[in-house]
Amino acid sequence: MRDCIEQLRLAFRDYAEGKAQNQPRRRLVLPTGATLHSLAGAWGNYFGTKIYSTHSRYGAHFTFLLYEASTGNPLAEFEANWLGQIRTGAASGLALDLLLKPDQPVTVGCIGSGFQAESQIHAVRAVRTIRDLRIFSRSEGKRQSFAQHVGGIPVASPEEAAAGCDVLITATWAKDPVIAAKAVPAGAIVLAMGSNQPQRRELPAELVQQSFIVVDDHEACRIEAGDLLLALDDQGWKRTVDLRDLVAHKIARPENQTTIFKSVGLGLEDVAAGALVFERIRASYS
């Protein structure tokens, strides 16, 4: 996770300088309930695309294809479930590292108990010391087992998870807000990554409207970040900040303001993470 965070730091720095590209996700929706998703990016000597299928009854299947930019030659094909989980966490870890004071220990609340919630927690631990971790999931059994797995404390409500937290993770499949705005402590950082559908959101409009907002990519979020699309008007969108500009130190977080990092997942992140894996595998055979 630490290595992927640093890889994304380099990729987003170059993105800020116009040396990398990202193509937002496209979806082909079938009447059977299946959907084909694709997103692409280019960075350095690599470009690639992630293609995956989803079905509400039968799950998801991820593939990533990596190519050499200088020749167009294919380099690798990945089964990309784990790759996507790591890079999604790493994007949040990178944002958090830039938004928090250096070496600041944090109290973390987590709403959600799935594989993406786990990688978000790993990412927080990669950049800061967690002094207290509280877990809420609607299923009591899941929150108990997940809390034990990640070294946290299960709690009975989202409000208990958020109380007094420095960082609040929302990593759910929810269609509607999972917590009230008044339950989020002033000055907290919210890592909202559960929704990448324009009609779904985890966060209430009131919280979005009063917060400093960082997005993984403005163009991509204008297409599919329901948390923001259902809360912001044109003026609201103008005050959102791209992660690449945060990396390039063009913009800083306002002191002690509640902050949301909204990520939907980028092809650029897949290329950066895939390139790191590819280079390590290639080195092991050289």
N, C-alpha and C positions, 0 to 999 in steps of 0.2 A: 504493500500500500504506500509506504513512504516513497519508494522509487517511482511509482506511478504518479504520485502527486508532483514530484519534481519534474517528471517528463511532461505533465500537463502544464506546469509553470512555463517551461520552455516553449511549448506549442502555443499557448495563449499569448506569450510575449511576442512571438513572431506573427500571430494573428493580428495583434494590435499594430504591427508594423507593415501589414499588408503582405506578409510572406507565407501566409497559410490561407486555406479556403475551407469553407463549410457549406454543405448543401443541406437544407432542412429536410426533415422526413417527409416522404410521400406515402400514401396509403391506397391500396387497391382493395375495395370492400366487396366481398362476394355475397350473393343471396343465401348461401349455405351457412353464413355466420363466420366464415373464415376471412381473415384479412392478411394481405401481404404488405409488409412495411419495408422501406428502404431509405437509407441515409448515407451520405458520402462526405469525404473530406480529403484534403491534400496538405502535406507538410513535409518540408525538406525533400528527401529523395524518395518519398513514399506517397502514394494515394491509394484509396480503397473505398469499399462500400460494405455496409452491413445490411443483410437481407434476412428478414425473419417472418415467420408465419405465426398467427395466433388464432385460437378458437376458444370460445368461452367454456366449452365442454372438454376440449382435448389438449389444452395447454399451448405452449409456445416453443418454437424451434429456431435457434439463432445460428447464422453463418456469417463469417466475416472474410472478405477477400482482400488481400494486400498485393499491391503492384509497385513496380519500380518506376519512379517518375521520369527518369532520364531516358528510358527505353520503352516503357509501357509493358514490359515483361511481367507476367504473373510470378509472384514470389511465394505466396502461402495461402492456404485455406484453413480457417479456424472454425471449430465448433465453439461458439462465442457466448454461451450462457455465462460462464464465469468471467470472461473478459469484460462483458458488459457490466456485470456486478461490480467489478473492481474499478473500472473507469468512472462509473456513476458515483461511487463513494469518494474516489480521488478528487473529482471536481468539487464536491462539498468540502473535502479536507483542504483543498487549495484556497477556496473562498474563505473558510473559517480562519486559516492561518493569516490571511491578509486583513481580516476584519477585527480579530482579537488583538489585545495587547500581547507583546512577546512574553512567553513563559507564564501566561495567566492560567492557573488551574481552573477547571470549570465544573459546574454542576449541570448535568445533562438530563433532560426529560425526553423520552422516546415514545411516540404513539405509533404503534405498528410492531409486528413481531415476525415479519417475513425475511427472506434472504436479502432484500435491499436494505431493510432496517439494520441488519447485522453489518453490512459493509459500511453504512453510515457511521455506526459506532466505531468500527475499526479505523475509519478515516479520522474521526475526532481524536482517538487515542494516538494516531500517528503524528498529530501536530500539537496536542496539549495533554496534560495530565487530567484525567477524570477523577474528581474527588468523590462524586456521588452520582449514581446512575439509576434512574427510575423508569420502569417499563409499564406501559398500559397497552392492552389489547382487549378487544371485546370478549374474546374467549378466555375465561379464567385459566383453563388448562394450558393454552398457548402462552399466555403471559407468564405463568409460573415456570414453564420449561424454558422459555426464551430468556427470562431473567437469570435463571441458573446458568444457562449456556454462556451468556455474555458478561456475567458477573455483576448483575444489577439487582434491584429490588422491585418486585411486582407491586403495583398499586391499583386501586379499584376504580380510578376515574382519570380522564384526561387532565382534569384540573389538578389532581394530586401529582401527576407526572410533571406538569408545567410549573408548579409552585416553587418560586425561588430559583428557577433555573437560569443559567447563563446561555445555554444552548437548548433549543427545542427541535427535535427531529420529527417530521411527519412523513411517514413512509407507509401509506395505506392504499387500498383500492377504493376509498370512499368517493361517493359522488357529491356528497354535501359536506360542509365544514365539520371537522372533527373536534373543534374547540372554539369557545367563545373568545372574542377579542380581549375582553376584560380579564380573562384567565392567563393571558400571556404577560409575564413581568415586563415592565418598562425597561428598555435597554437590552432585552434579550436578542439573541440571533436565532432566527428560525430557518432551518434547513428543510425546505419544502420540495420534495422530489417525487411524491406519489402519483401525481396526475400529469399526463401529457396528452390530454384530450380537452378540446375547447369547451365541452359542456360539463366537465367534472372539476371539482375543486376540494381541497382540504382546508383552506383558510377562509374565514369570513371577510366580506368586503371591507368592513370597518377596520380590521387589522391591516389589510393591504393598503388602504387609503391613508393610514396614518404613519406608515413605516417607510424607512429608507429601503429601496428595492434594488437588488443586484440580480441580474439574469445571466445565465450561461451564454445566451446569444439573443439579441433583440429580435432579429428576423424570425428565428425559430419560435420564440415565445409569443410573438404576435400571431402565429398560426395556431399554436396548440396549448398554450399555458392557460388553462381554464381558471386557475387561481387569480390570474391577472385580467384575463379577458372579461370575466364576469364582475370585475370590480373597478376597472380603470376607464376613464374617458381619455381623449387624445392628450389633454394636458397631463394627466397622470402618467401616461406612457412616456412623455417627454422627460420625466424626471427619473426614469429607470436608468440604471448604470450597467454597462456590459462588464462581464468578468475580465475580459481582455484589457479594458481600461484600468481596472483595479490592479491587475498584474503590472501594467506599464506605469503605475503610480500617477496616472493622469487625474484620478479622482480619489478622494479619501472618504471614509465613513464619518458622518457627523458624530461628534462626541456623545456617547451614551444614548443614542437614538435606537429605538427598536428597529431591527434590520431583518429583512427577508432575503435569503438567497433562493431564487426560484430556478430550478434546473429541469429541463425536459430531455436532455441527452443529445449529444452531437456526434455527427460522423467524424469530425475532427478529433474528438476524444478517442474514438475507436481506432483511428489511424495511429495516433500517438501511442496508445497502449499496445496495439498490435505490433507496431514497429519495435517497441521495447522487447516484447517477447521474441519476435523474429530474430533480432540481433543477438539475443542471448543464446537462442538455439543454434544459430549459425556459428557463433563463437565457440560453442561446445564441441562442434565438429571440425574446427579448424586446427 
